[in-house]
Amino acid sequence: MTAALTNEFRLVAACCRWPRGGARAEAVRAAAAAPVDWDRVERVTRRHRVYAQVQDGLADARVALPDAFGRRLTATAQQARMSALTLARESALLQAAFDAADCPALLMKGASLAMLAYGDPGLKWSWDIDLLTTPEAAARGRAILESRGYALVEPAGLDADRFQLFLGLDKECIFVHPETRVAVELHWKLVDNPHLLPGIGALSPARAVLIGGRALRTLEDAPLLAYLLVHGTRHAWSRLKWLADVAALLSHYPVEDMEPLYRQLQSLEAGRAAAVGFLLCHDLLGTVLPEGLLAELRADRATRRLVATARAALTYGGGEREVSTYTMPGFRTLLSHLTVAPGWRPFLSELRAKWTCAADRLAVPLPRRFWFLYHVLRVPLWVWRRGGIALRSIRSNETSRAAGTG
């Protein structure tokens, strides 16, 4: 069953089309002509983190807005632009610091992607900087970030030995600068499943993207697109901003190049992610695809299920509610990971990754010869963790109520 689209979601999605003018302006005006609740439009925009796109799309289509909504949208879009420019500057400084230490680093998403997709770093909202290094250089990357004032916050409190253990269990960690509040995700792998995007990493061929006279390095076009498609599909495309970036990149390709591009993405082992992303961009953001390719993509039952899961996540609560692990779209997203890459080997790799919990091995370190015990401890440790989270939530609510009655 296809998730229904509200008028408000349709309007926000129309604003996320690219390029400006023409088909986008027509789609925005058509969506705005339907009855819309502007407060709901604001909530959908906030949920999907597409402030600048919505402001740009409505202005480009010359849609008359309620005064209060227009003022709030303009202010929020300006804040998003300023944040994007701050992150672009910090991205260049971090890249320079990694280069000076001879530590491999590529910038994923963020400012470099915004320039490639939109030609404007301010049109993409980001909350962090994604830096990709190698597993061998990740400890050096941590030292570089800490030398610049960043602190490891997720997972927190790891000494050198436990951090080295963590590198073999996960693919990324998060640092935050306590003064600027800038967050950096340091990646040493792009994806947990080794059957997706093998051979694409920090040492892959790169391209330079100029922003304000500074050159930021990122992956070349096809590998970057393959990564974005896999990332989006594994998150069930639960934010429009991810889909909008891909659609903007695809808008640079003539329609006759779409099928060769799809074949190239398949050769990079993007699994079914390319098919899912192409179909969602076509259905929701107006990307034009050849009829033969469309028929081929829709013919695969697993791809159709992944598309349905993504639409459910995108439109959860009318597109206004966040998708968490313990919602139905969140549960469907978790199950969908098993079918992004076709075949039984990727399926087993995904099951293994899901059963191997880094938090368990960090919380209860055991000698390697006793690692088989983690299979026994997996469920009780999960219950213990979830119970702790629930208890902290109850205490927080009680504190809030006490403060409200004081």
Secondary structure, DSSP 8 states (H G I E B T S, - for coil): ------HHHHHHHHHT-SSSSHHHHHHHHHHHHS---HHHHHHHHHHHT-HHHHHHHHHHTT----HHHHHHHHHHHHHHHHHHHHHHHHHHHHHHHHHHTT---EEESHHHHHHHHHS-GGGS--SEEEEE--GGGHHHHHHHHHHTT-EEEETBS--HHHHHHHHTT-SEEEEE-TTT--EEEEES-S-S-TTSSTT-STTS-EEEEEETTEEEEEE-HHHHHHHHHHHHHHTTT-SHHHHHHHHHHHTTS-GGGHHHHHHHHHHTT-TTHHHHHHHHHHHHH-----HHHHHHHHT-HHHHHHHHHHHHHHTGGGGTS---TTSHHHHHHHHHGGGSS-SHHHHHHHHHHHH--HHHHHHS---GGGTTHHHHHHHHHHHHHHHHHHHHHHHHHHHHHHHHH-
